[in-house]
Amino acid sequence: MDLAYAAGRAGGTMTGVLSAANEKAVEMFIDERIGYLDIFKIVELTCDKHREEMVASPSLEEIIHYDLWARDYAANLQLTSDRSPVRA
């Protein structure tokens, strides 16, 4: 919940990134590629990475771009035993 509230406060592209990463992480869970508790970690890591490029007042093109970016980033994250992000 705290992550969702933080994304809402940040606004801009962060809320879309959170939603896209969550959808991808849930898909990965359903496909048995990650555990249930990994869903939150993938969303959190994706949002953390997005802070570097967040757009406060995005255009439609930027919204679409970051939606696709978040899905790709989340899909390519591999969690190590300490839950640090590792790009595939």
Biopython code that builds the backbone (N, CA, C, O; Angstrom):
import numpy as np
from Bio.PDB.StructureBuilder import StructureBuilder

atoms = [
    (1, "MET", "N", (0.821, -1.191, 0.000)),
    (1, "MET", "CA", (0.000, 0.000, 0.000)),
    (1, "MET", "C", (0.858, 1.244, 0.000)),
    (1, "MET", "O", (0.562, 2.203, -0.712)),
    (2, "ASP", "N", (1.935, 1.241, 0.803)),
    (2, "ASP", "CA", (2.792, 2.419, 0.879)),
    (2, "ASP", "C", (3.383, 2.768, -0.474)),
    (2, "ASP", "O", (3.499, 3.945, -0.818)),
    (3, "LEU", "N", (3.758, 1.751, -1.249)),
    (3, "LEU", "CA", (4.324, 1.996, -2.575)),
    (3, "LEU", "C", (3.299, 2.645, -3.491)),
    (3, "LEU", "O", (3.635, 3.557, -4.247)),
    (4, "ALA", "N", (2.063, 2.191, -3.433)),
    (4, "ALA", "CA", (1.007, 2.776, -4.261)),
    (4, "ALA", "C", (0.733, 4.223, -3.863)),
    (4, "ALA", "O", (0.547, 5.080, -4.727)),
    (5, "TYR", "N", (0.708, 4.499, -2.558)),
    (5, "TYR", "CA", (0.520, 5.881, -2.104)),
    (5, "TYR", "C", (1.679, 6.757, -2.551)),
    (5, "TYR", "O", (1.469, 7.894, -2.974)),
    (6, "ALA", "N", (2.896, 6.242, -2.463)),
    (6, "ALA", "CA", (4.069, 7.009, -2.887)),
    (6, "ALA", "C", (4.012, 7.305, -4.382)),
    (6, "ALA", "O", (4.354, 8.407, -4.811)),
    (7, "ALA", "N", (3.582, 6.331, -5.176)),
    (7, "ALA", "CA", (3.452, 6.548, -6.613)),
    (7, "ALA", "C", (2.382, 7.594, -6.896)),
    (7, "ALA", "O", (2.551, 8.435, -7.779)),
    (8, "GLY", "N", (1.297, 7.544, -6.160)),
    (8, "GLY", "CA", (0.238, 8.532, -6.330)),
    (8, "GLY", "C", (0.710, 9.932, -5.981)),
    (8, "GLY", "O", (0.367, 10.898, -6.663)),
    (9, "ARG", "N", (1.492, 10.044, -4.925)),
    (9, "ARG", "CA", (2.037, 11.359, -4.545)),
    (9, "ARG", "C", (3.030, 11.855, -5.586)),
    (9, "ARG", "O", (3.071, 13.048, -5.884)),
    (10, "ALA", "N", (3.831, 10.951, -6.142)),
    (10, "ALA", "CA", (4.814, 11.329, -7.162)),
    (10, "ALA", "C", (4.108, 11.781, -8.434)),
    (10, "ALA", "O", (4.537, 12.722, -9.102)),
    (11, "GLY", "N", (3.014, 11.089, -8.755)),
    (11, "GLY", "CA", (2.233, 11.444, -9.947)),
    (11, "GLY", "C", (2.987, 11.167, -11.241)),
    (11, "GLY", "O", (3.853, 10.295, -11.300)),
    (12, "GLY", "N", (2.646, 11.915, -12.254)),
    (12, "GLY", "CA", (3.299, 11.770, -13.550)),
    (12, "GLY", "C", (3.258, 10.350, -14.071)),
    (12, "GLY", "O", (2.233, 9.671, -14.008)),
    (13, "THR", "N", (4.387, 9.918, -14.582)),
    (13, "THR", "CA", (4.471, 8.580, -15.171)),
    (13, "THR", "C", (4.612, 7.475, -14.133)),
    (13, "THR", "O", (4.518, 6.294, -14.467)),
    (14, "MET", "N", (4.839, 7.852, -12.866)),
    (14, "MET", "CA", (5.079, 6.827, -11.839)),
    (14, "MET", "C", (3.872, 5.913, -11.634)),
    (14, "MET", "O", (4.043, 4.709, -11.440)),
    (15, "THR", "N", (2.667, 6.455, -11.673)),
    (15, "THR", "CA", (1.493, 5.607, -11.439)),
    (15, "THR", "C", (1.310, 4.580, -12.552)),
    (15, "THR", "O", (0.933, 3.437, -12.293)),
    (16, "GLY", "N", (1.573, 4.983, -13.775)),
    (16, "GLY", "CA", (1.476, 4.044, -14.894)),
    (16, "GLY", "C", (2.551, 2.981, -14.828)),
    (16, "GLY", "O", (2.301, 1.817, -15.142)),
    (17, "VAL", "N", (3.743, 3.374, -14.423)),
    (17, "VAL", "CA", (4.843, 2.423, -14.276)),
    (17, "VAL", "C", (4.501, 1.405, -13.197)),
    (17, "VAL", "O", (4.706, 0.206, -13.384)),
    (18, "LEU", "N", (3.984, 1.875, -12.075)),
    (18, "LEU", "CA", (3.584, 0.964, -10.995)),
    (18, "LEU", "C", (2.548, -0.037, -11.510)),
    (18, "LEU", "O", (2.668, -1.236, -11.258)),
    (19, "SER", "N", (1.556, 0.438, -12.211)),
    (19, "SER", "CA", (0.494, -0.437, -12.712)),
    (19, "SER", "C", (1.029, -1.449, -13.726)),
    (19, "SER", "O", (0.699, -2.633, -13.661)),
    (20, "ALA", "N", (1.848, -0.981, -14.655)),
    (20, "ALA", "CA", (2.394, -1.870, -15.686)),
    (20, "ALA", "C", (3.309, -2.923, -15.069)),
    (20, "ALA", "O", (3.246, -4.096, -15.438)),
    (21, "ALA", "N", (4.159, -2.507, -14.128)),
    (21, "ALA", "CA", (5.060, -3.458, -13.473)),
    (21, "ALA", "C", (4.271, -4.485, -12.677)),
    (21, "ALA", "O", (4.620, -5.665, -12.665)),
    (22, "ASN", "N", (3.220, -4.046, -12.018)),
    (22, "ASN", "CA", (2.379, -4.970, -11.256)),
    (22, "ASN", "C", (1.714, -5.988, -12.181)),
    (22, "ASN", "O", (1.697, -7.183, -11.885)),
    (23, "GLU", "N", (1.172, -5.517, -13.292)),
    (23, "GLU", "CA", (0.533, -6.445, -14.242)),
    (23, "GLU", "C", (1.538, -7.481, -14.740)),
    (23, "GLU", "O", (1.213, -8.665, -14.826)),
    (24, "LYS", "N", (2.757, -7.047, -15.070)),
    (24, "LYS", "CA", (3.771, -7.969, -15.575)),
    (24, "LYS", "C", (4.202, -8.941, -14.477)),
    (24, "LYS", "O", (4.371, -10.132, -14.739)),
    (25, "ALA", "N", (4.380, -8.445, -13.250)),
    (25, "ALA", "CA", (4.790, -9.315, -12.152)),
    (25, "ALA", "C", (3.719, -10.364, -11.842)),
    (25, "ALA", "O", (4.046, -11.521, -11.578)),
    (26, "VAL", "N", (2.460, -9.974, -11.872)),
    (26, "VAL", "CA", (1.373, -10.934, -11.641)),
    (26, "VAL", "C", (1.364, -11.981, -12.752)),
    (26, "VAL", "O", (1.172, -13.168, -12.487)),
    (27, "GLU", "N", (1.569, -11.547, -13.979)),
    (27, "GLU", "CA", (1.656, -12.497, -15.103)),
    (27, "GLU", "C", (2.801, -13.482, -14.879)),
    (27, "GLU", "O", (2.647, -14.680, -15.118)),
    (28, "MET", "N", (3.941, -12.983, -14.422)),
    (28, "MET", "CA", (5.081, -13.853, -14.148)),
    (28, "MET", "C", (4.768, -14.834, -13.019)),
    (28, "MET", "O", (5.196, -15.987, -13.067)),
    (29, "PHE", "N", (4.034, -14.391, -12.014)),
    (29, "PHE", "CA", (3.625, -15.274, -10.920)),
    (29, "PHE", "C", (2.698, -16.368, -11.438)),
    (29, "PHE", "O", (2.869, -17.541, -11.110)),
    (30, "ILE", "N", (1.732, -15.984, -12.236)),
    (30, "ILE", "CA", (0.786, -16.958, -12.792)),
    (30, "ILE", "C", (1.524, -17.984, -13.645)),
    (30, "ILE", "O", (1.174, -19.164, -13.653)),
    (31, "ASP", "N", (2.551, -17.523, -14.364)),
    (31, "ASP", "CA", (3.359, -18.420, -15.199)),
    (31, "ASP", "C", (4.400, -19.204, -14.385)),
    (31, "ASP", "O", (5.216, -19.937, -14.943)),
    (32, "GLU", "N", (4.353, -19.035, -13.050)),
    (32, "GLU", "CA", (5.249, -19.722, -12.119)),
    (32, "GLU", "C", (6.720, -19.399, -12.347)),
    (32, "GLU", "O", (7.589, -20.239, -12.114)),
    (33, "ARG", "N", (7.000, -18.168, -12.806)),
    (33, "ARG", "CA", (8.382, -17.720, -12.996)),
    (33, "ARG", "C", (8.921, -17.027, -11.752)),
    (33, "ARG", "O", (10.134, -16.918, -11.574)),
    (34, "ILE", "N", (8.008, -16.552, -10.882)),
    (34, "ILE", "CA", (8.399, -15.915, -9.626)),
    (34, "ILE", "C", (7.440, -16.382, -8.533)),
    (34, "ILE", "O", (6.373, -16.926, -8.816)),
    (35, "GLY", "N", (7.835, -16.162, -7.299)),
    (35, "GLY", "CA", (6.956, -16.471, -6.172)),
    (35, "GLY", "C", (6.013, -15.309, -5.894)),
    (35, "GLY", "O", (6.210, -14.198, -6.387)),
    (36, "TYR", "N", (5.000, -15.579, -5.109)),
    (36, "TYR", "CA", (3.998, -14.561, -4.782)),
    (36, "TYR", "C", (4.628, -13.327, -4.132)),
    (36, "TYR", "O", (4.297, -12.198, -4.492)),
    (37, "LEU", "N", (5.517, -13.537, -3.197)),
    (37, "LEU", "CA", (6.132, -12.421, -2.485)),
    (37, "LEU", "C", (7.088, -11.621, -3.363)),
    (37, "LEU", "O", (7.468, -10.506, -3.006)),
    (38, "ASP", "N", (7.477, -12.175, -4.499)),
    (38, "ASP", "CA", (8.349, -11.453, -5.431)),
    (38, "ASP", "C", (7.597, -10.383, -6.218)),
    (38, "ASP", "O", (8.221, -9.480, -6.776)),
    (39, "ILE", "N", (6.288, -10.469, -6.271)),
    (39, "ILE", "CA", (5.498, -9.482, -7.021)),
    (39, "ILE", "C", (5.819, -8.079, -6.515)),
    (39, "ILE", "O", (6.162, -7.196, -7.301)),
    (40, "PHE", "N", (5.709, -7.877, -5.212)),
    (40, "PHE", "CA", (5.965, -6.560, -4.637)),
    (40, "PHE", "C", (7.384, -6.103, -4.930)),
    (40, "PHE", "O", (7.602, -4.941, -5.274)),
    (41, "LYS", "N", (8.349, -7.001, -4.797)),
    (41, "LYS", "CA", (9.752, -6.625, -4.993)),
    (41, "LYS", "C", (10.002, -6.175, -6.425)),
    (41, "LYS", "O", (10.725, -5.205, -6.650)),
    (42, "ILE", "N", (9.419, -6.861, -7.389)),
    (42, "ILE", "CA", (9.593, -6.473, -8.784)),
    (42, "ILE", "C", (8.976, -5.099, -9.038)),
    (42, "ILE", "O", (9.571, -4.264, -9.719)),
    (43, "VAL", "N", (7.801, -4.870, -8.497)),
    (43, "VAL", "CA", (7.152, -3.566, -8.662)),
    (43, "VAL", "C", (8.005, -2.480, -8.008)),
    (43, "VAL", "O", (8.220, -1.418, -8.591)),
    (44, "GLU", "N", (8.484, -2.749, -6.808)),
    (44, "GLU", "CA", (9.299, -1.776, -6.090)),
    (44, "GLU", "C", (10.593, -1.458, -6.844)),
    (44, "GLU", "O", (10.958, -0.291, -6.982)),
    (45, "LEU", "N", (11.279, -2.477, -7.327)),
    (45, "LEU", "CA", (12.528, -2.268, -8.059)),
    (45, "LEU", "C", (12.301, -1.495, -9.353)),
    (45, "LEU", "O", (13.114, -0.651, -9.730)),
    (46, "THR", "N", (11.202, -1.786, -10.027)),
    (46, "THR", "CA", (10.877, -1.077, -11.266)),
    (46, "THR", "C", (10.585, 0.396, -10.985)),
    (46, "THR", "O", (11.074, 1.271, -11.699)),
    (47, "CYS", "N", (9.801, 0.670, -9.962)),
    (47, "CYS", "CA", (9.498, 2.061, -9.590)),
    (47, "CYS", "C", (10.758, 2.798, -9.150)),
    (47, "CYS", "O", (10.950, 3.963, -9.500)),
    (48, "ASP", "N", (11.613, 2.130, -8.390)),
    (48, "ASP", "CA", (12.865, 2.753, -7.957)),
    (48, "ASP", "C", (13.720, 3.149, -9.157)),
    (48, "ASP", "O", (14.269, 4.250, -9.194)),
    (49, "LYS", "N", (13.831, 2.268, -10.123)),
    (49, "LYS", "CA", (14.614, 2.561, -11.328)),
    (49, "LYS", "C", (13.990, 3.710, -12.121)),
    (49, "LYS", "O", (14.706, 4.527, -12.700)),
    (50, "HIS", "N", (12.670, 3.774, -12.147)),
    (50, "HIS", "CA", (11.969, 4.805, -12.927)),
    (50, "HIS", "C", (12.149, 6.209, -12.350)),
    (50, "HIS", "O", (11.990, 7.193, -13.073)),
    (51, "ARG", "N", (12.474, 6.317, -11.075)),
    (51, "ARG", "CA", (12.666, 7.644, -10.462)),
    (51, "ARG", "C", (13.657, 8.484, -11.254)),
    (51, "ARG", "O", (13.539, 9.709, -11.299)),
    (52, "GLU", "N", (14.632, 7.832, -11.878)),
    (52, "GLU", "CA", (15.665, 8.528, -12.653)),
    (52, "GLU", "C", (15.085, 9.253, -13.875)),
    (52, "GLU", "O", (15.644, 10.255, -14.320)),
    (53, "GLU", "N", (13.982, 8.758, -14.410)),
    (53, "GLU", "CA", (13.426, 9.291, -15.652)),
    (53, "GLU", "C", (11.976, 9.733, -15.548)),
    (53, "GLU", "O", (11.342, 9.994, -16.570)),
    (54, "MET", "N", (11.436, 9.822, -14.338)),
    (54, "MET", "CA", (10.026, 10.151, -14.184)),
    (54, "MET", "C", (9.683, 11.488, -14.850)),
    (54, "MET", "O", (10.443, 12.453, -14.769)),
    (55, "VAL", "N", (8.530, 11.519, -15.503)),
    (55, "VAL", "CA", (8.046, 12.723, -16.166)),
    (55, "VAL", "C", (6.820, 13.204, -15.402)),
    (55, "VAL", "O", (5.844, 12.467, -15.264)),
    (56, "ALA", "N", (6.867, 14.430, -14.910)),
    (56, "ALA", "CA", (5.786, 14.962, -14.073)),
    (56, "ALA", "C", (4.511, 15.243, -14.864)),
    (56, "ALA", "O", (3.414, 14.981, -14.370)),
    (57, "SER", "N", (4.631, 15.763, -16.063)),
    (57, "SER", "CA", (3.460, 16.074, -16.908)),
    (57, "SER", "C", (3.653, 15.413, -18.263)),
    (57, "SER", "O", (3.997, 16.075, -19.242)),
    (58, "PRO", "N", (3.429, 14.102, -18.317)),
    (58, "PRO", "CA", (3.744, 13.360, -19.543)),
    (58, "PRO", "C", (2.728, 13.568, -20.659)),
    (58, "PRO", "O", (1.547, 13.827, -20.427)),
    (59, "SER", "N", (3.239, 13.444, -21.875)),
    (59, "SER", "CA", (2.373, 13.399, -23.059)),
    (59, "SER", "C", (1.849, 11.964, -23.189)),
    (59, "SER", "O", (2.314, 11.065, -22.489)),
    (60, "LEU", "N", (0.894, 11.757, -24.076)),
    (60, "LEU", "CA", (0.370, 10.408, -24.311)),
    (60, "LEU", "C", (1.493, 9.482, -24.770)),
    (60, "LEU", "O", (1.557, 8.326, -24.350)),
    (61, "GLU", "N", (2.370, 9.981, -25.625)),
    (61, "GLU", "CA", (3.481, 9.170, -26.120)),
    (61, "GLU", "C", (4.405, 8.751, -24.976)),
    (61, "GLU", "O", (4.885, 7.618, -24.946)),
    (62, "GLU", "N", (4.655, 9.669, -24.033)),
    (62, "GLU", "CA", (5.500, 9.331, -22.891)),
    (62, "GLU", "C", (4.827, 8.318, -21.974)),
    (62, "GLU", "O", (5.491, 7.436, -21.430)),
    (63, "ILE", "N", (3.532, 8.437, -21.802)),
    (63, "ILE", "CA", (2.793, 7.468, -20.986)),
    (63, "ILE", "C", (2.909, 6.076, -21.599)),
    (63, "ILE", "O", (3.183, 5.103, -20.897)),
    (64, "ILE", "N", (2.703, 5.987, -22.887)),
    (64, "ILE", "CA", (2.810, 4.699, -23.583)),
    (64, "ILE", "C", (4.239, 4.175, -23.512)),
    (64, "ILE", "O", (4.458, 2.991, -23.258)),
    (65, "HIS", "N", (5.207, 5.052, -23.736)),
    (65, "HIS", "CA", (6.619, 4.647, -23.686)),
    (65, "HIS", "C", (6.965, 4.043, -22.331)),
    (65, "HIS", "O", (7.557, 2.965, -22.268)),
    (66, "TYR", "N", (6.602, 4.722, -21.247)),
    (66, "TYR", "CA", (6.975, 4.231, -19.923)),
    (66, "TYR", "C", (6.152, 3.030, -19.481)),
    (66, "TYR", "O", (6.615, 2.242, -18.656)),
    (67, "ASP", "N", (4.951, 2.871, -20.006)),
    (67, "ASP", "CA", (4.190, 1.646, -19.760)),
    (67, "ASP", "C", (4.949, 0.460, -20.353)),
    (67, "ASP", "O", (5.155, -0.554, -19.687)),
    (68, "LEU", "N", (5.356, 0.600, -21.597)),
    (68, "LEU", "CA", (6.091, -0.487, -22.260)),
    (68, "LEU", "C", (7.450, -0.704, -21.596)),
    (68, "LEU", "O", (7.891, -1.841, -21.431)),
    (69, "TRP", "N", (8.108, 0.386, -21.218)),
    (69, "TRP", "CA", (9.408, 0.285, -20.540)),
    (69, "TRP", "C", (9.266, -0.510, -19.252)),
    (69, "TRP", "O", (10.062, -1.411, -18.992)),
    (70, "ALA", "N", (8.259, -0.188, -18.440)),
    (70, "ALA", "CA", (8.065, -0.849, -17.151)),
    (70, "ALA", "C", (7.811, -2.340, -17.326)),
    (70, "ALA", "O", (8.355, -3.156, -16.582)),
    (71, "ARG", "N", (6.995, -2.696, -18.298)),
    (71, "ARG", "CA", (6.727, -4.113, -18.557)),
    (71, "ARG", "C", (7.999, -4.852, -18.946)),
    (71, "ARG", "O", (8.247, -5.964, -18.480)),
    (72, "ASP", "N", (8.799, -4.234, -19.797)),
    (72, "ASP", "CA", (10.046, -4.847, -20.241)),
    (72, "ASP", "C", (11.044, -4.949, -19.089)),
    (72, "ASP", "O", (11.668, -5.992, -18.894)),
    (73, "TYR", "N", (11.192, -3.868, -18.331)),
    (73, "TYR", "CA", (12.131, -3.872, -17.208)),
    (73, "TYR", "C", (11.739, -4.938, -16.187)),
    (73, "TYR", "O", (12.584, -5.713, -15.739)),
    (74, "ALA", "N", (10.474, -4.974, -15.824)),
    (74, "ALA", "CA", (9.995, -5.955, -14.848)),
    (74, "ALA", "C", (10.193, -7.379, -15.353)),
    (74, "ALA", "O", (10.595, -8.258, -14.591)),
    (75, "ALA", "N", (9.915, -7.609, -16.629)),
    (75, "ALA", "CA", (10.044, -8.954, -17.196)),
    (75, "ALA", "C", (11.484, -9.434, -17.209)),
    (75, "ALA", "O", (11.743, -10.635, -17.121)),
    (76, "ASN", "N", (12.422, -8.503, -17.318)),
    (76, "ASN", "CA", (13.826, -8.880, -17.413)),
    (76, "ASN", "C", (14.566, -8.844, -16.089)),
    (76, "ASN", "O", (15.754, -9.160, -16.032)),
    (77, "LEU", "N", (13.878, -8.465, -15.029)),
    (77, "LEU", "CA", (14.502, -8.509, -13.710)),
    (77, "LEU", "C", (14.615, -9.957, -13.262)),
    (77, "LEU", "O", (13.687, -10.749, -13.422)),
    (78, "GLN", "N", (15.744, -10.278, -12.710)),
    (78, "GLN", "CA", (15.920, -11.577, -12.077)),
    (78, "GLN", "C", (16.320, -11.278, -10.646)),
    (78, "GLN", "O", (17.268, -10.527, -10.417)),
    (79, "LEU", "N", (15.633, -11.836, -9.696)),
    (79, "LEU", "CA", (15.905, -11.553, -8.305)),
    (79, "LEU", "C", (16.985, -12.499, -7.794)),
    (79, "LEU", "O", (16.893, -13.715, -7.966)),
    (80, "THR", "N", (18.005, -11.930, -7.166)),
    (80, "THR", "CA", (19.034, -12.740, -6.549)),
    (80, "THR", "C", (18.553, -13.107, -5.150)),
    (80, "THR", "O", (17.480, -12.676, -4.727)),
    (81, "SER", "N", (19.315, -13.875, -4.456)),
    (81, "SER", "CA", (18.904, -14.311, -3.122)),
    (81, "SER", "C", (18.723, -13.147, -2.166)),
    (81, "SER", "O", (17.925, -13.245, -1.235)),
    (82, "ASP", "N", (19.446, -12.036, -2.368)),
    (82, "ASP", "CA", (19.261, -10.875, -1.497)),
    (82, "ASP", "C", (18.262, -9.878, -2.091)),
    (82, "ASP", "O", (18.106, -8.769, -1.580)),
    (83, "ARG", "N", (17.600, -10.275, -3.151)),
    (83, "ARG", "CA", (16.560, -9.484, -3.800)),
    (83, "ARG", "C", (17.091, -8.215, -4.465)),
    (83, "ARG", "O", (16.363, -7.234, -4.615)),
    (84, "SER", "N", (18.355, -8.241, -4.860)),
    (84, "SER", "CA", (18.909, -7.127, -5.619)),
    (84, "SER", "C", (18.567, -7.335, -7.088)),
    (84, "SER", "O", (18.526, -8.471, -7.559)),
    (85, "PRO", "N", (18.321, -6.241, -7.819)),
    (85, "PRO", "CA", (17.970, -6.409, -9.235)),
    (85, "PRO", "C", (19.167, -6.843, -10.047)),
    (85, "PRO", "O", (20.277, -6.346, -9.858)),
    (86, "VAL", "N", (18.939, -7.760, -10.939)),
    (86, "VAL", "CA", (19.955, -8.204, -11.877)),
    (86, "VAL", "C", (19.280, -8.260, -13.239)),
    (86, "VAL", "O", (18.304, -8.987, -13.423)),
    (87, "ARG", "N", (19.791, -7.506, -14.179)),
    (87, "ARG", "CA", (19.216, -7.527, -15.522)),
    (87, "ARG", "C", (19.618, -8.800, -16.236)),
    (87, "ARG", "O", (20.770, -9.228, -16.150)),
    (88, "ALA", "N", (18.678, -9.409, -16.942)),
    (88, "ALA", "CA", (18.966, -10.644, -17.678)),
    (88, "ALA", "C", (19.739, -10.346, -18.943)),
    (88, "ALA", "O", (20.072, -11.263, -19.694)),
]
sb = StructureBuilder()
sb.init_structure("model")
sb.init_model(0)
sb.init_chain("A")
sb.init_seg("    ")
for serial, (resi, resn, name, xyz) in enumerate(atoms, 1):
    if name == "N":
        sb.init_residue(resn, " ", resi, " ")
    sb.init_atom(name, np.array(xyz, "f"), 0.0, 1.0, " ", f" {name:<3s}", serial, name[0])
structure = sb.get_structure()
